[in-house]
Amino acid sequence: MSENFQIPSFTLGQLAQITGGQAFGNTDLPLKGFSPDPLKASSEQLCFVFNNKYLNLLNEGKLSAGGYLVPSSAKITANVSFVAVERPKLVIKQLLELFSPKRYSFPAGVHATAIIDETAQIGKNVKIAPHVFIGPNSIIGDNTEIQAGVNIGKSVKIGSGCLIKYKVTIEDFCKIGNKVIIHPGAVIGADGFSYITEEISNLEKIQAGAKAEDLKIQAQPQLKVPSAGWVEIGDEVEIGANTCIDRGTIGPTIIGNRTKIDNLVQIAHNCKIGEDCLLIGQCGLAGSVILEDRVIIAGHAGCKDNITIGHDTILVASSHAHKDAIAFSVLGGNPAIPAKEYIQKEKSLRRTIRETAKLRDEIEELKKKNS
């Protein structure tokens, strides 16, 4: 594909009908595609102008697209053609679903290089690409696509309409719901990170409040605790590339319906994630964390083990929750506290640093004068 997203020609009037928006200006203006960059759009393209920076440039006459998609709340004073919509990002979703090019999909059937145990059950219209392995007693639901290099273990159950992308690993006993998407390199059902020492370890002593003199310098081999559980993933879940979801030690690690998980996320053993949650890139949950419904864990944020985050809570980027959080919280910092309080503390700290630097400079000046 070229840099610009090529789609069939359309008019602003047609775009308004498709999106439910309101067209202004030349509604019969033919457009030939979307531009990803408002600053580089041509007179034959549509571009999306949602933020104040580009809206200001539009009103100043500094953009040159043929037509624009803007929020209904925007005040457009320039003499341009545009479609105004209530929820711009939702409209982008609609347009991409309608116009985006279809990615390669392996045809229905089983490739000759796939290895499928004779006890496995394969549904109707399933697509199994080259070099797939499916273990004993596993079940693959109807209309599911399994792309090249996927490894599926023993007694795995995968629902209907799923898309399991290249080189995903789903280990023994895991359960995947319907219409689940798992992106390349994800690992579902690896062992949990769980170890124990024969004697009380220095870490346990410190957690119990021990002083330095109570600690011993001695070998403390870490003994692996078996992971006898599994992973259960609900319907319409999406799991990003290279994300890892560990199986439970006893019982399952659970991902609720419609939850979306970004790339490079770590979910430890026995976590229970509710419905419609968002877990964003490089965030991590330690063992037995509970996220209630609609929780958002932002990028690079994390949760200590054995805590519960109440429903509709947001943990902002790079924050770390060390204790339970009530519903509807917005938390920031490390350890996480209410975000407003965190921001005020950060502002106060930075002000103190500036004032301290100024005071230091003044002291140095005084020293020079008195020397």
Secondary structure, DSSP 8 states (H G I E B T S, - for coil): --SSEEEEEEEHHHHHHHHT-EEES-TT-EEEEEES-GGG--TTEEEE--SHHHHHHHHTT----SEEEEETT----SS--EEEES-HHHHHHHHHHHHS-------SEE-TT-EE-TT-EE-TT-EE-TT-EE-TT-EE-TT-EE-TT-EE-TT-EE-TT-EE-TT-EE-TT-EE-SS-EE-TT-EEEE----EE-SS--HHHHHHTT--GGG---S----EE-----EEEE-TT-EE-TT-EEE--SSSEEEE-TT-EE-TT-EE-TT-EE-TT-EE-TT-EE-TT-EE-TT-EE-TT-EE-TT-EE-TT-EE-TT-EE-S-B-TT-EEETTTTEEHHHHHHHHHHHHHHHHHHHHHHHHHHHHHHHH-
